[in-house]
Amino acid sequence: ISPFQVYIIQVSVGNHQWTVKHRYSDFHDLHEKLVSEKKIDKNLLPPKKIIGKNSKSLVEKRQKELEVYLQTLLVKFPVSAPKVLSHFLHFHLYVS
């Protein structure tokens, strides 16, 4: 059993789709930066849960919540995503 969970999140922007892989702590770090720099609602990120954190059902539930979180951020920044979000979503790999 891994000491931490990596979430594989499907991202969609227009006709483009790809996956990103991040730990919850990566999402937390991103969220902290967006809250301070872009005044994102601090309650937008799903809370960190300690009990049963690696149970399959909790992992699946959190993965869906994190997908919704990222899609919500993309809706908030439709024209140009903040640099920290662009980097998190690996936009630099897909810019043509």
Secondary structure, 3 states (H helix, E strand, C coil): CCCCCEEEEEEEECCEEEEEEEEHHHHHHHHHHHHHHHCCCCCCCCCCCCCCCCCHHHHHHHHHHHHHHHHHHHHHCCCCCCHHHHHHCCHHHCCC
